[in-house]
Structure formats: structure tokens, C-alpha cells
Amino acid sequence: MLSQSKFRVRRFIATASVAVCIAYASPGLAQQSPSFGATSLSPSIQMLLVRIQPEVQLARYLDGLRVDFGQLDANADGKLDQADIELHDAMDALQHRSSMASTLMRYDLDGDGVVTEPEVRAVMQYQLRGNLHGSGANESAKAQQLLNNYRQIDSTLQSLAALDADKDGKLTYAEASRAPRPQQRRGVPDHTLVGRVQQAMTLAPQSKDSLTFEEYLAVAEALYRRIDTNNDERISQQELIDYWRGPSAPDAAAQAQALKDMLARAPGVAAASPYDQSRSGCSMPAPSAKAKIVLLSTYETEALSSVTIGSQDAVVHAGRIVVEKGDEPLYVVASTYSAMVWQFSGAVERVERVVMSSLITGPNAGDGNSVPLVGATGLPSDKIAFIAKSSCVNYFSEAPSGESVRATAAVRQSLGREPAVVVSAYSVSGFSVPSGKVEAIGNNRDRRLIIQKSAGTLRIEGDPSNFVLQAGPSNARDDLYMYSPGGLVQIDPKAVVSSRPAATYEVFPQQAGLVQLLETGVLKQNRSGDYVVQKKTRFPAGLAGAHSVKFLVLRGTPVPEGDPGHSCVTVEDPAVTSKFEACR
């Protein structure tokens, strides 16, 4: 059982405390404070003053505050308000629960999700065993170290016992996750994100319950100019000393003038909000009043598309969105990392609009100012819209998360309404809307397990029907289903409404292309696993990272077109110039 342990408080603590008090009371030992006047500046003004150091220029000062504001603006909507406080608080609670669960996991020796006193003692005795060997041959020292170890273990048990809500001697993850967060001490500045947002919001104009980015910078600039008495946009050491002799905050008139000057100024030091600048071109068609907004996001889908968008060297995935029966119109926003073709089916008449985005804008490219590579089937073109820039709505694979918060804020800013449904996963076969159900072969027990073993023995216990053993070089078809469990989906390019022209791949991407070229005799795999090029062709797109392989181009065979990614290419004919890295 987890037990409460009692310890005697050593007199050393009290003695040390008295010594510290004497040291600070002694004129010879106490730190001398500056001769500046006392300040009654608000915490918000003090927060702005932190970045004003000698020789700091106005432009650099405001750039630093832009970063600060970005940290405070939890939902990235360009203003600070109660919603940011609540989101920061929720994320802090999430991190606390995660931390407590992680702490507990450290002692869960048998992995059953429950921690007991014997487990804690066993784990800590193992972790502290080195202390005993470091005590030398002195038996007295070893005994003292052993006692210290026991005290440390008992102290840990005492802390964990406080989390055992039902006092049954067993600490569960649920109990650990309900542990209260540390409380902010009175009289101590609150440097948490919640506290900093609350402080910053006091800078808002009267009668307003929010602080915009421009208003935040206007107060900061007015404060800076109050210190910069010679108006050279550089704070000297003397100017800072003079200010601290009688510090004060800029008055409302100075703040209003700074805001007016800022808004009238051409793009420069403190031009318009970066939120407005970055979201230029991020508009979406307005939803109807009755439409339910659904936000879907994933890193990639589990299947490859037979159709490419924009380039033969781009890797395009395919996924399904099944529309469930119902009367409510749906407005679907789908954001992914990978280039994508979404196949809509079901009650598609419910779809009022679908807006799509991806981070990928071209072969191996993710230019935030370019059009994302996305497309859809199963819907008329007038119901399909594409976001103008890939950076407008970022993808996310977990919710809640910082990425999901920013994506939700982007949708809210463009549409004026919060998504009613937010769903994400790292890799999916598809989604069902509006329920948000996720389909994934990776979660299916029917997915094959591939074991790679080139030598030695391997013992398999249980049903061997659901695994593939690779005893030699990797097999392209096995690799295809390992990386893309959904395989290759055949799509008619004429049925695709896409951001850029859609066309059937000349050679399918990644391992699907290798399978295609092997089956047509263009490639042949030797016993070493190299892919021998025997006819004119092009490299499959996306052979980077774990997808990379080795190619051998025989004498008299043209070097394939396209991009081999991270794959190496050995050309047999020395007279042929190759721009690709040879295999070693």
C-alpha cells in the first residue's frame, strides 16, 4: 500500500532561514538597490518594459512584442480576450494531466495501469542503487547513504499517497490525472500564460473586453517614445536611467496618437497586424445560416491516388468522405499535409460547400503562398472551393493541440462562426460527416504485419496467417501495403475537380510505381534488392526517406526521367552523365 510517512524536520532549515534574514538585514551584506524612485507601474506596463534595454531600437523592440503577442493569443485570432484565457487554462490543465500520468508511468513496473508501494520501492531502489557503490568502502558512509535512499523513497511514497483518492493503496492513472494543479501564490507575479493575458488585457481601451494586436503595439510604442526623449528610435543608457527616476505609463492621449500613427503608416516597423497580412487571400465562401461547419484534418490518408494534380513528380493520396443521411446542410473544411483527392459518397446532396487545403503545393514543395494540391470527386464543381494559399488553414493530427486551435481560429475568422465538429487523426482511410467517425485500416486487425529478418531463426507463436516474413531484400508489393495499407485507388481524372489540372500518373508514386514497373518488365529486382532499369521510363514520385531504394541503369538504357528522391542511381555506362547520386 501507499503509506503516509512522517519525517522529522531538521533544525538546519530553521537555522539557515535565520542566517538568511540576518544577511539581508546587515548593511554590509545586503544588496544595495538602485537609487531610482519607487514605482507603482501596473504589471502590464512592467511586462512591456522587460524588452526595453539600453541601445534597443524601436523596430527590434516591436518585433519582440510581436512574438510575445503570438504566444499570448491562444486561438490566433489577432486579439486577446476571455477565450484566450480559457484556452490557455485548458491547455495548462491538459499538460498537467499529461505530466502526472507520465510521472505515474515511471513507477508502473508491470504495466497494468496501477501503481502500488512495492512497485515504487522496487523502481526507486533500482534507480538509486548507484549511490551505494559511490560511497566507498566506508561502511558507515554506505549505511548513511542507504538511509538517505530510504528517506527519498518514503518522501516519494508520501507525495504519491496524497493522490490516492480512495485510499485503497493503489494509484491509478485516473486518480493521478485528477491531481489539482499548483496554485499561484499571493503576492507573487503570475508569469503563466493565463496571468500574462490577464495583465495584457488591462491595456485595452475603456469599455472594451478585448485587446487587439494593434492596440497592444500602440501602447508599447507610446511607452517607448516616452523613454526615447530625443526621438532617435534608440534607447540610450542615460534615457533609461532618467526614466526610472520617475517611471510612468503613457496616458490615453499618447496611446491613441500612437495607434492613429500606426494605422496611417505605410508597411514598416509597426504596420498592420501580421494576422491580417498572413491571411490575405484566405477568404472562404460564406456558409448559410443553417449550415453545420465541419473541420477535418489529417497528415495523410492510407491510400495513394492513381491521379496526380499539377505534376507527375507530386505524391497524391486518396481518401473517402462519407456523408451521412440527414436534413441539415453541411459546410466541410478539409485540411491535410499531403496532396489529396477526396472521394465524396453517401448523402452528398447535404453538402452545401467543401473547402480544401493541403500543405503540399508542388513536388517536394510547401510554399505557404502557393495554391495547395487538392481535389475531390462525387460533388459538382460549384460546391467545391480551394483555399488560395496553403498556409491559410494548417493541418493537425491531434485535437486539442496548438495546431488544431490555430486551424479552428482560421476557420472562425474566415467564416465568422466556430466549427461545430472538429475531427483529426494522423492517418485515415476516410471520415464520416457530420458524426466525425474516423475510418483507418491501421486500427483494423486485418492489417498485415511485415517482419524483416535476413538471418538467424525466428519463432512465431499463434496464428501466422496475418504476417509477412521478409527473409531477404524488401518486396515492393509488401512495402506498398506497409506504407500505404489502402493500396492504390483507381480514380478517373475526368471526375476530379482540382486546384490544378488532374491527370493519370505515367508511373504511379512511391512503391505503387515500383510494383507497376516490375509487372510491366521495365524494372527487374536482383538478389541484392537493387532495381535494374531495363527500358525507358521515369522514376516513381516520392521515393524519399524510408521509401528510397537503389536503382541500377544498365548500359544502353536511358536514365529515367523525373526525381528519384533520396534513392541512389548507379549508371553502368561511364559515357552517360548522371546528375544523381551513385549507390555505394
C-alpha positions as CSV (number, residue, x, y, z in Angstrom):
1,M,0.0,0.0,0.0
2,L,1.0,3.6,-0.5
3,S,1.6,4.9,3.0
4,Q,1.9,8.3,4.6
5,S,5.4,8.6,6.0
6,K,6.4,11.0,8.8
7,F,9.7,12.8,9.0
8,R,11.4,15.0,11.5
9,V,12.2,18.5,10.3
10,R,15.9,19.1,10.6
11,R,16.9,22.1,12.6
12,F,19.2,23.1,9.7
13,I,16.3,24.6,7.8
14,A,15.3,26.9,10.6
15,T,19.0,27.8,11.3
16,A,19.6,28.6,7.6
17,S,16.5,30.7,7.4
18,V,17.7,32.8,10.4
19,A,21.1,33.2,8.7
20,V,19.5,34.4,5.5
21,C,17.4,37.0,7.4
22,I,20.5,38.3,9.3
23,A,22.4,38.5,6.0
24,Y,19.7,40.7,4.4
25,A,19.4,42.8,7.5
26,S,23.1,43.6,7.6
27,P,24.0,46.8,5.7
28,G,27.3,45.2,4.8
29,L,25.8,42.1,3.2
30,A,22.5,43.3,1.8
31,Q,22.3,44.1,-1.9
32,Q,22.1,47.8,-2.5
33,S,19.0,48.8,-4.5
34,P,19.2,51.4,-7.3
35,S,18.6,55.0,-6.2
36,F,15.7,55.3,-8.6
37,G,12.3,56.4,-7.4
38,A,9.7,53.9,-6.2
39,T,7.3,52.6,-9.0
40,S,3.6,51.9,-9.0
41,L,3.6,50.8,-12.6
42,S,0.9,48.2,-13.4
43,P,2.1,44.6,-14.2
44,S,1.1,45.1,-17.8
45,I,3.4,48.1,-18.2
46,Q,6.2,46.3,-16.4
47,M,5.7,43.4,-18.9
48,L,6.3,45.8,-21.8
49,L,9.3,47.4,-20.1
50,V,11.1,44.0,-19.8
51,R,12.1,44.2,-23.5
52,I,13.3,47.8,-23.3
53,Q,17.1,47.6,-22.7
54,P,19.9,50.1,-23.4
55,E,20.6,50.5,-27.1
56,V,17.4,48.7,-28.2
57,Q,15.9,50.2,-31.4
58,L,12.2,50.7,-31.8
59,A,11.9,48.2,-34.7
60,R,13.6,45.5,-32.7
61,Y,11.5,46.2,-29.7
62,L,8.3,45.9,-31.6
63,D,9.4,42.7,-33.3
64,G,10.0,41.2,-29.9
65,L,6.5,42.2,-28.8
66,R,5.0,40.6,-31.9
67,V,6.5,37.3,-30.8
68,D,5.1,37.9,-27.3
69,F,1.6,38.6,-28.6
70,G,1.7,35.5,-30.7
71,Q,2.4,33.4,-27.6
72,L,-0.4,35.1,-25.7
73,D,-3.0,34.9,-28.5
74,A,-4.0,31.3,-27.9
75,N,-6.6,31.0,-30.7
76,A,-4.6,33.2,-33.1
77,D,-7.5,35.5,-33.9
78,G,-5.5,38.7,-33.6
79,K,-6.9,39.8,-30.2
80,L,-6.7,38.9,-26.5
81,D,-9.9,38.1,-24.7
82,Q,-11.6,35.7,-22.3
83,A,-11.4,33.0,-24.9
84,D,-7.6,33.1,-24.8
85,I,-7.6,32.8,-21.1
86,E,-9.9,29.8,-21.1
87,L,-7.9,28.1,-23.9
88,H,-4.6,28.7,-22.1
89,D,-6.1,27.4,-18.9
90,A,-7.4,24.3,-20.6
91,M,-4.1,23.6,-22.3
92,D,-2.3,24.1,-18.9
93,A,-4.7,21.6,-17.4
94,L,-4.0,19.1,-20.2
95,Q,-0.3,19.5,-19.8
96,H,-0.7,19.0,-16.0
97,R,-2.7,15.8,-16.5
98,S,-0.1,14.5,-19.0
99,S,2.7,15.3,-16.7
100,M,1.0,13.5,-13.8
101,A,0.3,10.5,-15.9
102,S,3.9,10.4,-17.1
103,T,5.1,10.6,-13.5
104,L,2.9,7.7,-12.6
105,M,4.0,5.6,-15.6
106,R,7.6,5.9,-14.3
107,Y,6.7,3.5,-11.5
108,D,4.2,1.2,-13.2
109,L,6.6,-1.8,-13.2
110,D,4.2,-4.4,-14.5
111,G,2.4,-2.1,-17.0
112,D,-1.1,-2.7,-15.6
113,G,-2.0,0.9,-15.2
114,V,-1.9,0.7,-11.4
115,V,1.0,1.7,-9.1
116,T,1.5,0.1,-5.7
117,E,4.0,0.7,-3.0
118,P,6.1,-2.4,-3.8
119,E,6.4,-1.1,-7.4
120,V,7.6,2.3,-6.3
121,R,10.1,0.8,-3.9
122,A,11.4,-1.6,-6.5
123,V,11.8,1.1,-9.2
124,M,13.5,3.6,-6.9
125,Q,15.8,1.1,-5.3
126,Y,16.9,0.2,-8.8
127,Q,17.4,3.9,-9.7
128,L,19.3,4.7,-6.5
129,R,21.5,1.6,-6.4
130,G,24.5,3.5,-7.8
131,N,24.6,5.8,-4.8
132,L,25.6,2.9,-2.6
133,H,28.6,2.0,-4.7
134,G,29.7,5.6,-4.8
135,S,30.0,5.7,-1.0
136,G,33.4,3.9,-1.0
137,A,34.5,1.2,1.4
138,N,33.4,3.0,4.5
139,E,30.6,1.0,6.0
140,S,29.3,4.0,7.9
141,A,29.0,6.1,4.7
142,K,27.2,3.2,3.0
143,A,24.8,3.0,5.9
144,Q,24.1,6.7,5.8
145,Q,23.6,6.6,2.0
146,L,21.2,3.6,2.4
147,L,19.3,5.7,5.0
148,N,19.1,8.6,2.6
149,N,17.8,6.4,-0.1
150,Y,15.0,5.1,2.1
151,R,14.1,8.6,3.1
152,Q,13.9,9.6,-0.6
153,I,11.7,6.6,-1.3
154,D,9.5,7.4,1.6
155,S,9.2,11.0,0.6
156,T,8.1,9.9,-2.9
157,L,5.6,7.5,-1.4
158,Q,4.2,10.3,0.7
159,S,3.7,12.5,-2.3
160,L,2.0,9.7,-4.3
161,A,-0.2,8.7,-1.4
162,A,-1.7,12.2,-1.5
163,L,-3.0,11.4,-5.0
164,D,-4.7,8.1,-3.9
165,A,-8.2,9.5,-3.7
166,D,-10.0,6.3,-2.5
167,K,-7.1,5.3,-0.2
168,D,-7.1,1.8,-1.4
169,G,-3.3,1.7,-1.7
170,K,-3.4,1.6,-5.5
171,L,-2.8,4.7,-7.6
172,T,-4.4,4.7,-11.0
173,Y,-3.9,7.0,-14.0
174,A,-7.4,8.4,-13.5
175,E,-6.5,9.4,-9.9
176,A,-3.2,10.9,-11.0
177,S,-4.9,12.9,-13.8
178,R,-7.3,14.4,-11.2
179,A,-4.5,15.8,-9.1
180,P,-5.0,19.5,-8.5
181,R,-2.7,22.0,-10.2
182,P,-0.3,24.1,-8.1
183,Q,-2.0,27.3,-7.0
184,Q,-0.5,30.7,-7.7
185,R,0.9,32.2,-4.5
186,R,-0.5,35.5,-3.4
187,G,1.8,38.5,-3.9
188,V,3.9,36.6,-6.4
189,P,3.7,37.8,-10.1
190,D,1.8,35.4,-12.3
191,H,4.1,34.6,-15.2
192,T,1.8,31.9,-16.6
193,L,0.2,32.5,-20.0
194,V,-3.1,33.0,-18.3
195,G,-1.7,35.6,-15.9
196,R,0.1,37.4,-18.7
197,V,-3.0,37.5,-20.9
198,Q,-5.0,38.9,-17.9
199,Q,-2.3,41.5,-17.4
200,A,-2.1,42.5,-21.1
201,M,-5.9,42.9,-21.3
202,T,-5.7,45.7,-18.8
203,L,-4.1,47.7,-21.6
204,A,-7.4,47.6,-23.6
205,P,-9.3,50.9,-24.1
206,Q,-12.0,51.5,-21.6
207,S,-15.3,49.8,-22.2
208,K,-13.6,47.1,-24.3
209,D,-13.2,43.5,-23.1
210,S,-10.5,42.6,-25.6
211,L,-7.2,43.9,-26.7
212,T,-6.3,43.9,-30.4
213,F,-2.8,43.4,-31.8
214,E,-2.6,47.0,-33.0
215,E,-3.8,48.3,-29.6
216,Y,-1.1,46.3,-27.9
217,L,1.6,47.6,-30.1
218,A,0.3,51.2,-29.8
219,V,0.7,51.1,-26.0
220,A,4.1,49.6,-26.3
221,E,5.2,52.3,-28.9
222,A,3.8,55.1,-26.8
223,L,5.8,53.8,-23.8
224,Y,8.9,53.5,-25.9
225,R,8.6,57.1,-27.1
226,R,8.1,58.3,-23.6
227,I,11.5,57.0,-22.7
228,D,13.1,58.0,-26.0
229,T,13.3,61.7,-25.2
230,N,15.5,62.6,-28.2
231,N,13.2,60.7,-30.7
232,D,16.1,58.9,-32.4
233,E,14.3,55.5,-32.0
234,R,17.1,54.1,-29.9
235,I,17.1,53.9,-26.1
236,S,20.3,55.1,-24.6
237,Q,21.6,54.1,-21.2
238,Q,21.0,57.7,-19.9
239,E,17.5,57.8,-21.2
240,L,16.6,54.6,-19.4
241,I,18.2,55.9,-16.2
242,D,16.3,59.1,-16.4
243,Y,13.0,57.3,-17.0
244,W,13.5,55.0,-14.0
245,R,14.0,58.1,-11.7
246,G,10.3,58.8,-12.2
247,P,8.7,56.0,-14.2
248,S,5.1,56.4,-15.5
249,A,2.8,54.9,-18.1
250,P,1.8,56.7,-21.3
251,D,-1.5,58.4,-20.9
252,A,-4.6,57.7,-23.0
253,A,-3.9,60.5,-25.5
254,A,-0.4,59.3,-26.2
255,Q,-1.7,55.7,-26.8
256,A,-4.5,57.0,-29.1
257,Q,-2.0,59.0,-31.1
258,A,0.4,56.1,-31.4
259,L,-2.5,53.9,-32.7
260,K,-3.5,56.5,-35.1
261,D,0.0,57.0,-36.4
262,M,0.5,53.2,-36.7
263,L,-2.7,52.7,-38.8
264,A,-1.8,55.6,-41.0
265,R,1.8,54.5,-41.5
266,A,2.9,52.6,-44.6
267,P,4.1,49.0,-44.1
268,G,7.2,49.1,-41.9
269,V,8.1,48.9,-38.3
270,A,4.6,48.6,-36.9
271,A,2.4,48.2,-39.9
272,A,-0.9,46.3,-39.9
273,S,-1.4,43.2,-37.9
274,P,0.6,40.2,-39.2
275,Y,-2.7,38.2,-38.8
276,D,-4.3,40.4,-41.5
277,Q,-1.2,40.2,-43.7
278,S,-0.7,36.4,-43.5
279,R,-4.4,35.8,-44.0
280,S,-4.7,37.9,-47.2
281,G,-6.2,35.6,-49.8
282,C,-7.6,33.2,-47.2
283,S,-11.2,34.0,-47.7
284,M,-13.8,31.2,-47.9
285,P,-17.3,31.3,-49.4
286,A,-19.9,32.3,-46.7
287,P,-21.9,29.5,-45.2
288,S,-25.7,29.6,-45.0
289,A,-27.3,30.3,-41.6
290,K,-28.4,26.7,-41.2
291,A,-25.2,25.0,-42.3
292,K,-23.2,22.9,-39.8
293,I,-19.5,23.6,-40.2
294,V,-17.3,20.5,-40.0
295,L,-13.5,20.8,-39.8
296,L,-11.5,17.6,-40.8
297,S,-7.7,17.2,-40.8
298,T,-5.1,14.5,-41.2
299,Y,-1.4,14.2,-42.0
300,E,-2.1,11.8,-44.8
301,T,-4.5,9.1,-45.9
302,E,-3.7,5.4,-46.1
303,A,-4.1,5.1,-49.9
304,L,-2.4,6.5,-52.9
305,S,-4.2,8.1,-55.8
306,S,-3.8,6.9,-59.4
307,V,-4.4,10.5,-60.4
308,T,-1.9,13.3,-59.8
309,I,-2.5,17.0,-59.5
310,G,-0.3,19.6,-61.2
311,S,2.9,17.4,-61.7
312,Q,4.0,13.9,-62.4
313,D,6.5,14.3,-59.5
314,A,4.0,15.1,-56.8
315,V,2.7,12.3,-54.4
316,V,-1.1,12.5,-54.2
317,H,-3.1,10.5,-51.7
318,A,-6.8,9.4,-51.8
319,G,-9.3,9.4,-49.0
320,R,-13.1,8.9,-48.6
321,I,-15.6,11.3,-47.0
322,V,-18.9,9.6,-46.5
323,V,-21.9,11.9,-46.0
324,E,-24.4,10.5,-43.6
325,K,-28.2,10.9,-44.0
326,G,-29.9,14.0,-42.6
327,D,-31.6,17.3,-43.4
328,E,-29.0,19.8,-42.1
329,P,-26.8,21.3,-44.8
330,L,-23.0,20.7,-44.3
331,Y,-20.1,23.0,-44.8
332,V,-16.9,20.9,-44.8
333,V,-13.4,22.2,-44.5
334,A,-10.7,19.6,-45.1
335,S,-7.0,20.3,-44.4
336,T,-4.2,17.9,-44.8
337,Y,-0.4,17.8,-45.0
338,S,-0.3,15.6,-48.1
339,A,-1.7,16.4,-51.6
340,M,-5.1,14.9,-51.7
341,V,-8.1,13.7,-53.7
342,W,-11.2,13.3,-51.5
343,Q,-13.8,11.0,-52.8
344,F,-17.3,12.0,-51.6
345,S,-20.1,9.5,-51.4
346,G,-23.4,8.9,-49.5
347,A,-25.9,11.7,-49.0
348,V,-23.8,14.2,-51.0
349,E,-26.9,16.4,-51.5
350,R,-26.4,17.6,-47.9
351,V,-23.0,19.2,-48.8
352,E,-23.5,22.9,-49.2
353,R,-19.8,23.5,-49.7
354,V,-16.5,21.8,-49.3
355,V,-13.3,23.9,-48.9
356,M,-10.0,22.0,-49.2
357,S,-6.4,22.7,-48.4
358,S,-3.0,20.9,-48.1
359,L,0.5,21.9,-47.1
360,I,1.9,20.5,-50.3
361,T,1.9,22.9,-53.3
362,G,4.2,21.0,-55.7
363,P,6.8,18.3,-56.0
364,N,8.7,18.3,-52.6
365,A,7.3,21.8,-52.1
366,G,5.2,23.5,-49.4
367,D,5.2,27.2,-50.3
368,G,2.8,28.9,-47.9
369,N,1.8,31.5,-50.5
370,S,1.0,29.0,-53.3
371,V,-2.1,27.1,-54.2
372,P,-2.3,23.7,-52.4
373,L,-2.6,20.5,-54.4
374,V,-6.1,19.2,-53.6
375,G,-9.1,17.8,-55.5
376,A,-12.4,16.0,-55.0
377,T,-14.8,13.6,-56.7
378,G,-18.5,13.0,-56.2
379,L,-19.6,16.6,-56.0
380,P,-20.5,19.3,-58.6
381,S,-17.8,21.9,-59.2
382,D,-19.9,24.7,-57.9
383,K,-19.9,23.1,-54.4
384,I,-16.1,22.8,-54.3
385,A,-13.7,25.6,-53.3
386,F,-9.9,25.8,-52.8
387,I,-8.1,28.0,-50.4
388,A,-5.7,30.3,-52.2
389,K,-2.7,29.7,-50.0
390,S,-1.6,26.5,-48.3
391,S,-0.8,28.5,-45.1
392,C,-4.3,29.7,-44.5
393,V,-5.6,26.6,-42.6
394,N,-2.8,24.5,-41.2
395,Y,-3.3,20.7,-40.9
396,F,-3.3,19.0,-37.5
397,S,-3.4,15.4,-36.4
398,E,-4.5,15.8,-32.8
399,A,-7.2,17.8,-31.1
400,P,-6.9,19.7,-28.8
401,S,-3.5,20.9,-29.8
402,G,-1.8,24.2,-30.7
403,E,-2.3,23.3,-34.4
404,S,-5.9,22.5,-34.0
405,V,-6.5,25.7,-32.1
406,R,-4.9,27.7,-34.9
407,A,-6.8,25.9,-37.6
408,T,-10.1,26.4,-35.8
409,A,-9.3,30.1,-35.4
410,A,-8.6,30.4,-39.1
411,V,-11.9,28.9,-40.0
412,R,-13.7,31.1,-37.5
413,Q,-12.0,34.2,-38.8
414,S,-12.9,33.4,-42.4
415,L,-16.5,32.2,-41.8
416,G,-17.4,34.2,-38.7
417,R,-18.5,31.0,-36.9
418,E,-17.0,28.3,-34.9
419,P,-16.8,24.8,-36.4
420,A,-19.5,22.6,-34.8
421,V,-17.4,19.4,-35.4
422,V,-13.6,19.2,-35.3
423,V,-12.0,15.8,-36.1
424,S,-8.4,14.7,-36.7
425,A,-6.1,11.7,-36.9
426,Y,-2.6,11.2,-38.2
427,S,-3.5,8.7,-40.9
428,V,-7.0,7.8,-42.1
429,S,-8.8,5.9,-44.8
430,G,-11.6,8.4,-44.5
431,F,-14.2,10.3,-42.4
432,S,-17.9,10.2,-42.0
433,V,-19.7,13.5,-41.6
434,P,-21.2,15.1,-39.6
435,S,-20.6,12.4,-37.0
436,G,-16.8,12.7,-37.3
437,K,-16.3,8.9,-37.4
438,V,-12.7,8.0,-38.5
439,E,-12.0,5.0,-40.7
440,A,-8.5,3.7,-40.6
441,I,-7.0,0.4,-41.7
442,G,-4.2,0.9,-39.3
443,N,-6.8,0.3,-36.5
444,N,-8.0,-2.8,-38.1
445,R,-6.8,-6.2,-37.0
446,D,-6.8,-7.4,-40.7
447,R,-3.8,-5.2,-41.4
448,R,-0.8,-7.4,-42.2
449,L,2.3,-7.4,-40.0
450,I,5.6,-7.4,-42.0
451,I,8.7,-8.8,-40.3
452,Q,12.1,-8.2,-41.9
453,K,14.8,-10.7,-40.9
454,S,17.8,-11.5,-43.1
455,A,19.5,-14.1,-40.9
456,G,19.1,-16.3,-37.8
457,T,16.0,-18.0,-36.5
458,L,12.5,-16.6,-35.8
459,R,9.9,-18.3,-33.7
460,I,6.3,-17.4,-34.3
461,E,3.6,-18.3,-31.7
462,G,-0.1,-18.0,-32.5
463,D,-1.8,-17.6,-35.9
464,P,0.8,-17.0,-38.6
465,S,-1.7,-16.1,-41.3
466,N,-1.6,-12.3,-40.7
467,F,2.1,-11.6,-41.2
468,V,4.6,-11.5,-44.0
469,L,8.2,-12.6,-43.3
470,Q,10.8,-10.9,-45.4
471,A,13.9,-13.0,-45.2
472,G,15.8,-11.2,-48.0
473,P,15.6,-7.9,-49.8
474,S,12.4,-5.9,-49.4
475,N,9.5,-6.7,-51.7
476,A,7.9,-3.8,-53.4
477,R,4.3,-5.1,-53.0
478,D,4.8,-5.8,-49.3
479,D,6.3,-2.4,-48.9
480,L,3.4,-0.8,-50.7
481,Y,0.9,-2.2,-48.2
482,M,3.2,-1.4,-45.2
483,Y,3.5,2.3,-46.2
484,S,0.0,2.6,-47.8
485,P,-2.4,0.0,-46.2
486,G,-5.1,1.2,-48.6
487,G,-3.0,0.4,-51.6
488,L,-3.6,2.4,-54.8
489,V,-7.1,3.8,-55.6
490,Q,-8.0,4.0,-59.2
491,I,-9.7,7.3,-60.0
492,D,-11.0,8.8,-63.3
493,P,-9.1,12.1,-63.8
494,K,-12.1,13.5,-65.6
495,A,-14.2,13.1,-62.4
496,V,-11.7,15.1,-60.4
497,V,-12.4,18.8,-59.6
498,S,-8.9,20.1,-58.5
499,S,-6.9,23.2,-57.8
500,R,-4.6,22.3,-60.7
501,P,-5.0,20.0,-63.7
502,A,-5.6,16.4,-62.8
503,A,-4.0,13.6,-64.9
504,T,-3.4,9.9,-64.6
505,Y,0.2,9.1,-63.4
506,E,2.5,7.9,-66.1
507,V,4.2,5.9,-63.3
508,F,2.4,5.6,-60.0
509,P,4.0,7.2,-57.0
510,Q,6.2,5.5,-54.3
511,Q,6.1,1.7,-54.0
512,A,3.0,1.5,-56.2
513,G,5.2,2.7,-59.1
514,L,7.8,0.1,-58.3
515,V,5.1,-2.6,-58.4
516,Q,3.8,-1.2,-61.7
517,L,7.3,-1.1,-63.3
518,L,8.1,-4.6,-62.1
519,E,4.9,-6.1,-63.5
520,T,5.5,-4.4,-66.9
521,G,9.1,-5.6,-67.1
522,V,10.5,-2.1,-67.0
523,L,12.3,-2.9,-63.8
524,K,13.8,-6.2,-62.5
525,Q,14.9,-6.7,-59.0
526,N,18.2,-8.6,-58.4
527,R,19.1,-10.7,-55.4
528,S,20.6,-7.7,-53.7
529,G,17.4,-5.9,-53.9
530,D,18.5,-3.3,-56.5
531,Y,16.0,-2.3,-59.1
532,V,17.6,-2.8,-62.5
533,V,16.2,-0.4,-65.2
534,Q,15.8,-2.2,-68.5
535,K,13.6,0.2,-70.5
536,K,13.0,3.9,-70.9
537,T,10.8,5.1,-68.0
538,R,10.5,7.7,-65.2
539,F,11.2,7.4,-61.5
540,P,8.1,6.9,-59.3
541,A,7.4,10.1,-57.4
542,G,8.1,10.2,-53.6
543,L,11.0,7.8,-53.2
544,A,12.3,9.8,-50.3
545,G,13.2,8.7,-46.7
546,A,12.1,5.2,-45.9
547,H,10.6,4.9,-49.4
548,S,14.1,5.2,-51.1
549,V,15.6,2.3,-52.9
550,K,18.6,1.5,-55.2
551,F,18.5,1.8,-59.0
552,L,20.9,0.4,-61.5
553,V,20.7,1.7,-65.0
554,L,22.2,-0.8,-67.5
555,R,24.4,0.2,-70.4
556,G,22.3,1.3,-73.4
557,T,19.3,2.1,-71.2
558,P,18.3,5.8,-70.9
559,V,18.5,7.3,-67.4
560,P,14.9,7.6,-66.2
561,E,13.2,11.0,-66.2
562,G,11.8,12.6,-63.0
563,D,13.1,12.8,-59.5
564,P,14.4,9.7,-57.6
565,G,14.1,11.5,-54.3
566,H,16.6,10.1,-51.8
567,S,17.1,6.9,-53.9
568,C,20.6,6.4,-55.3
569,V,21.1,5.7,-59.0
570,T,24.1,3.8,-60.4
571,V,24.6,4.2,-64.2
572,E,26.7,1.5,-65.8
573,D,27.7,3.4,-68.9
574,P,30.6,5.8,-68.0
575,A,29.9,7.9,-71.1
576,V,26.5,8.8,-69.7
577,T,26.4,11.8,-67.5
578,S,24.1,11.3,-64.4
579,K,23.1,14.1,-62.1
580,F,22.0,11.6,-59.5
581,E,24.0,10.2,-56.6
582,A,25.5,6.8,-57.3
583,C,24.9,3.8,-55.0
584,R,27.7,2.7,-52.7
